C-alpha cells in the first residue's frame, strides 16, 4: 500500500505482531501509474493478500484470497466540496472503478468502523457483509503523563494530521482567534502534505513528528482538537485518548463511535469555529474536567480499542481464510 498514511502505519503495526505478515509499501506517486504496481511490488509466495481497496485489484491473484480493509471512505458526493477538481475527477472515475473491481474479486471485506462499513454499502450498493475490526492502540506505549499538567498556566491544544481541508485544517486559524489568551494550538505538518498555516501567537507549527516521538508529545498536551470532516476511525484520537486527553472533535462520521459526548470530550458541528472554541475554553478553565474526561477516555481505550484486541481479530480472520 501507499506509504505515509494512517493505513500504512496501522498495517506496519500488524506486521510487527503477526508472524509472516509482511507489508509491501510503495511511494504514493506510483498510484498515478497503477498498472505498473504488480511489477514493482511483489506478492509472490503469499498465501493471503491484505490490501486497501483503492488499488487492491492490481494485487489480485486468482489462487490467493484477497482481504480488503476500508480505513476510510471518501468517494461519496458529500466529500466533493473538500476536494480539489482533480481529486473529484479521480474519485468519480478510475478510483471508483478500481474499488468496485476489487470488491467483486475479494474474498472478505473489513472496515475500521461501523460508519465506514455503512458508507461503503450505501454508496457502492454492495450487499456483501463487511466485518468491522476497530483500530487499536498500544496502551503500553501511549499512556497518560506520569505527572499531571493540569496546573500549567498555558493550555496546549494539539492538532495531529495532514493540513488538508478534509482534516479541517483550514478552520484552525478561525478557532485560534476565538480562544482565551492562555491557550495555544500546536499542530503537526503532517506526512503527506506540503501545506503550511501562517504562524500567529495562538497557532504554532511543530513540524513533522516521527511516530516514535508521538507518545511523549501527547503527554505534553492538554486537549486534542479534531475538526475533521471524515474519519474512518481516527488513530490520532485513539492515541490521545490512551494518553488521557479530552477530545474536542467534529460530530461526524466515525467520531461518535470513539468519543462519548460529555464524558470523554465534546462533539461540535462541522466547521463551527465558535462551537469548537467554546468547548476548548470550557476545558481550559477546568483542570478537573480535563482530568475526568481523560481518565474516561483511557478506560474506554483499555476496554474497546487496544492493539491486542485488534491483532487478535485480524489473526482470527486470517486463520479462518488461509487453507
C-alpha positions, 0 to 999 in steps of 0.5 A: 500500500501507499506509504505515509498514511494512517493505513500504512502505519496501522498495517506496519503495526500488524506486521510487527505482531503477526508472524509472516505478515509482511507489508509491501509499501510503495511511494504514493506517486506510483498510484498515478501509474497503477498498472505498473504496481504488480511489477514493482511490488511483489506478492509472490509466495503469499498465501493471503493478500491484505490490501486497501481497496483503492488499488487492491485489484492490481494485487489480485491473484486468482489462487490467493484470497484477497482481504480488503480493509476500508480505513476510510471512505471518501468517494461519496458526493458529500466529500466533493466540496473538500476536494480539489477538481482533480481529486473529484475527477479521480474519485468519480472515475478510475478510483471508483472503478478500481474499488468496485473491481476489487470488491467483486474479486475479494474474498472478505471485506473489513472496515475500521468502523461501523460508519465506514462499513455503512458508507461503503454499502450505501454508496457502492450498493454492495450487499456483501457483509463487511466485518468491522475490526476497530483500530487499536492502540498500544496502551503500553506505549501511549499512556497518560503523563506520569505527572499531571499538567493540569496546573500549567498556566498555558493550555496546549491544544494539539492538532495531529494530521495532514493540513488538508481541508478534509482534516479541517485544517483550514478552520484552525486559524478561525478557532485560534482567534476565538480562544482565551489568551492562555491557550495555544494550538500546536499542530503537526505538518503532517506526512503527506502534505506540503501545506503550511498555516501562517504562524500567529501567537495562538497557532504554532507549527511543530513540524513533522513528528516521527511516530516514535516521538508521538507518545511523549508529545501527547503527554505534553498536551492538554486537549486534542482538537479534531475538526475533521470532516471524515474519519474512518476511525481516527488513530490520532484520537485513539492515541490521545485518548490512551494518553488521557486527553479530552477530545474536542472533535467534529460530530461526524462520521466515525467520531461518535463511535470513539468519543462519548459526548460529555464524558470523554470530550465534546462533539461540535458541528462541522466547521463551527469555529465558535462551537469548537472554541467554546468547548476548548475554553470550557476545558481550559478553565477546568483542570478537573474536567480535563482530568475526568474526561481523560481518565474516561477516555483511557478506560474506554481505550483499555476496554474497546480499542487496544492493539491486542484486541485488534491483532487478535481479530485480524489473526482470527480472520486470517486463520479462518481464510488461509487453507 
